[in-house]
Amino acid sequence: MLNLQVMFKVKKTMKIGEVAKIVGISSSAIRFYERHGLINANAISRAANGYRNYNQKDIDEILLIIQFKEFGLELEEIKKLLGDESKSCGNLITSLDIQIAKCRQMEALVKKRIELLQTARKSCEFRCMPGKQVRKCGN
């Protein structure tokens, strides 16, 4: 995870735009996560003007959400994992195992599709003449 300890020695909190720039997502994505309960909006402090002030813990949570999304976990699954203090690493491992199984299924489908395309291409090479119309390729 990204460690911003050096930055926080100079600055204890950051505004949403600064956080977004550092973690590599948009401010609207962070607000989206808040609206959908992935980030506890009540835990984020606010300045007198209403601006959100994020600390290291908030940023670590955003980075965790980003990482879980990169793993392919759906937002509801991420919400369940982060929203329940009783969830353990075992729950995450189970979610990752499910995601691995889904990826293997997709991999098998992609492999079949490639084989089908290669077969079709060979057939076209054999039956089609340059300049022949596609509709007449099988004749």
N, C-alpha and C positions, 0 to 999 in steps of 0.2 A: 504494500500500500504506500501511497504517496505520504511522506512525512513532511508536514509543514511547520515543525517545531521552531525552526530558525525564523520563519516569517512571523510566527506568533510571539516570539520574544520582542519583536519590534511592535507588533500590532496584535492585540489580544482577540479581536473579533474582525470579521470581514463582512462586507455587504454582498448581496446575492450575485451581482455582476462580477465581482472579484472572484468569488468562489466558482462561478460558472466557467470563467476563463481558465482558472487553475485546473479544474477537474475535466475540462474539455467537453462540457455540454452547455446547452443554452439555459438562460435564466428561466425561460418558460418551462423547460423540462423539470427544473428543480421545483417550480411552483406546481406542476402537474403531479410530481411525486408527493408533495404536501397535500394537495387536494384529494388524492386517492389513498391517503393514509400510509404511504410507504415511509414517509418522514413525519415524525410527530411535530406538527406545526406549533403545538402549544409549548413544546420544549425549547423552541427557538426564541431567543430574546429579541425584543424590539426596542428600537430607539424611540425617543419622544416623538419623532416625526413619523413613526410607523414603519420605518425601514427594518428589515430583518437583519439581525446581527448573528452571524454563524461563528461558532467556535470550532476547535479541533475535533471534538466529538461529533458535531454535526457533519463536518466535512468527511470524517472517516465513514460515517453512515452513508453518505451520498456515494462515496467511492465503492462501498460494499454493494450498494444497489447497482451501480454501473458494472461491477465485476459479475454479479449474479446475472444481469441481463446479457453480458458477453457469453456466459455459460449457456444461454438459451432458456433460462428459467422465465416463466411467465410472471407478469406483475402480481397476479393473485398469489402465486406460490411465494414470491419474494415477500409480499405483505405478511403471509402466514409465518414465514421463517423469522422475520424481523419483529413482527408485532406481538409475538408471544414469548415472554421471558423464559418459559419452560422448554422452548425448543433448544435442542442441543446440536452438536456437530453431527451426531448420528442422523438427525433429521435432514441435515444438509447432504450428507453422504447418500441417503436414500433418494433425495431429489436429484442428485447428480447421477446416480445409477439409472434412474428413469430417463434422464436426458441422454445418457450414453446409449441406452437401448433405442431411443427414438432416432438418434443419429445413425446407428447401425442399420435401422430399417430404411432410412433415407438413402444411406450409402448403397444398400442392396438395390433399391429402386433406380438409383442413378446408374449403377452398373448395368442393370437390365436395359435401361433406356439407351445407353451407349452401344450395347451389343445390337439392339434393334436398329439404331441409326447406322451403324457400320454395315449391317446386313442390307439395309435399304440402299445405302450408297453403292455397295458392290453390285447390287441388282441393277441400279440405274446405270452404272458404268457399262455393264454388259448389254443392256437393252436399249439405251438411249444413244442417239447419234448427235454429234454437235449440230446445233441449229434446229433440231427437231423440237416441236412444241411439247411442252410438259404433258398436255392432255393426251398426246399420242405416244408417250414414252412407253407405256405398257403394251402397245400393239406391235 
